[in-house]
Amino acid sequence: MKDFFEMILDNHGPKPWDGHINENGLELIKHYEGWRESPYLCSAARPTIGYGSTWDRNGDAVTLNHPDITEEQGEYLLLREVRHSEAAIRKLITAELTENMFSSLCSFIYNVGSGNFQKSTLRMKLNRGQYESAADEYPKWRKAGGRIIKGLVRRRKQERELFLT
């Protein structure tokens, strides 16, 4: 029989990780993607809407003629693309991951795409169990449209820090 302390922990203690992005990772994405209800060209010159979504609710590529969306619709698009990032990690990573490593990778893949992640040295090093060396790959992904972007430099620094905590 459980004692009183165990019952309190079960009901009010820290919850085990559910295998999805954590709040830190989600906030990192929202912060760096920002919110826009109208379509715009991102720094890589790709039509984007909401929290950096490049695909609309129907799975079609966002165009500059796309109608404005509500924040609720933007949240839906964000979570759908995050689930895609999570699936990519489960498929492409064989190394053990902490909750923060997983969440950091979700933010990274959300931004660079699963195809780029699949070909990355970061992924290869991670699957070899070279965690610190893999973390050192984050700063290399700071360009969009061939230019170094200050926001990407800051984002990669925060993703790396989350990965290592």
C-alpha positions in Angstrom: 0.0 0.0 0.0 1.3 3.5 -0.8 2.1 5.8 2.0 0.7 9.4 2.2 3.9 10.9 0.6 3.7 8.6 -2.4 0.1 9.4 -2.9 0.8 13.2 -2.8 3.7 12.8 -5.3 1.4 10.7 -7.7 -1.2 13.5 -7.6 1.0 16.6 -7.4 4.6 15.7 -8.2 6.4 16.2 -11.4 4.8 14.4 -14.3 6.8 11.9 -16.4 7.8 13.1 -19.8 5.2 12.2 -22.4 7.5 11.9 -25.4 6.5 15.2 -26.9 8.0 18.7 -27.1 8.1 20.4 -23.7 7.0 24.0 -22.9 10.6 25.3 -23.2 10.9 24.0 -26.8 7.4 25.3 -27.8 8.1 28.7 -26.4 11.5 28.8 -28.2 9.7 28.1 -31.5 7.0 30.7 -30.8 9.6 33.3 -29.8 11.8 33.0 -32.8 9.1 32.4 -35.4 6.9 35.2 -34.0 3.2 35.6 -34.8 1.8 36.9 -38.1 -1.8 36.6 -39.1 -1.0 37.5 -42.7 1.3 35.7 -45.1 4.9 37.1 -45.5 8.2 36.1 -46.9 10.6 34.6 -44.3 14.3 35.3 -44.3 14.7 32.3 -46.7 12.2 34.0 -49.1 9.5 31.3 -48.4 5.8 32.3 -48.0 5.0 31.8 -44.3 2.0 32.5 -41.9 1.2 32.2 -38.3 4.1 30.9 -36.2 6.4 30.2 -39.2 4.1 27.7 -40.9 4.8 27.1 -44.6 1.9 24.7 -45.0 -1.8 25.7 -44.6 -4.6 23.7 -42.9 -5.2 21.7 -46.1 -1.5 20.7 -46.5 -1.0 23.1 -49.4 2.0 25.4 -49.5 1.3 28.9 -48.1 1.3 31.6 -50.8 1.4 35.3 -50.4 -2.3 35.3 -51.5 -3.3 33.1 -48.6 -6.1 34.6 -46.5 -5.3 35.8 -43.0 -5.6 33.3 -40.1 -6.7 33.5 -36.5 -4.4 32.8 -33.6 -6.3 29.6 -33.0 -5.7 28.5 -36.6 -2.0 29.4 -36.1 -1.8 27.3 -33.0 -3.2 24.4 -35.0 -0.7 24.8 -37.8 2.2 25.2 -35.2 1.2 21.9 -33.4 0.7 20.0 -36.7 4.2 21.0 -37.8 5.7 20.3 -34.4 4.2 16.7 -34.6 5.9 16.3 -37.9 9.2 17.4 -36.3 8.6 14.9 -33.5 7.9 12.1 -35.9 11.2 12.9 -37.8 13.2 12.6 -34.5 11.6 9.3 -33.7 12.4 8.0 -37.2 15.9 9.5 -37.6 17.5 9.4 -34.1 18.6 6.1 -32.5 20.5 7.7 -29.6 18.8 8.2 -26.2 17.5 11.7 -25.7 16.5 13.7 -22.7 13.3 15.8 -22.8 15.3 19.0 -23.4 17.4 17.3 -26.2 14.2 16.2 -27.9 12.5 19.6 -27.5 15.6 21.4 -28.8 15.7 19.2 -31.9 12.0 19.9 -32.5 12.7 23.6 -32.6 15.7 23.0 -34.9 13.7 20.7 -37.3 10.7 23.0 -37.3 13.0 25.7 -38.6 15.4 23.9 -41.0 13.1 21.0 -42.1 13.3 17.3 -41.6 15.1 16.7 -45.0 17.9 19.1 -44.0 18.1 17.5 -40.6 18.3 14.0 -42.1 21.4 15.0 -44.1 23.0 16.9 -41.2 26.2 16.2 -39.4 24.3 17.1 -36.2 22.1 14.0 -36.7 25.1 11.8 -37.6 27.1 12.8 -34.5 24.0 12.4 -32.3 23.4 8.9 -33.6 27.0 8.0 -32.8 26.4 9.2 -29.2 28.6 12.2 -29.6 26.3 14.6 -27.7 28.6 17.5 -27.1 30.0 17.4 -30.6 26.4 17.2 -32.0 25.5 20.3 -29.9 28.4 22.1 -31.4 26.8 21.7 -34.9 23.8 24.0 -33.9 25.7 27.3 -34.5 26.6 26.2 -38.0 23.0 26.5 -39.1 22.8 30.3 -39.0 22.2 31.2 -42.6 19.1 31.8 -44.6 19.2 32.8 -48.3 23.0 32.6 -48.1 23.3 35.3 -45.4 24.1 35.0 -41.7 20.9 36.0 -39.8 21.3 37.4 -36.3 18.0 35.9 -35.2 19.3 32.5 -36.3 22.5 33.0 -34.4 20.5 33.7 -31.3 18.1 30.8 -31.9 20.8 28.3 -32.4 22.5 29.5 -29.2 19.3 28.9 -27.3 18.6 25.6 -29.0 22.1 24.4 -28.1 21.7 25.5 -24.5 18.4 23.7 -24.2 19.9 20.6 -25.7 22.7 20.6 -23.1 20.5 21.1 -20.1 
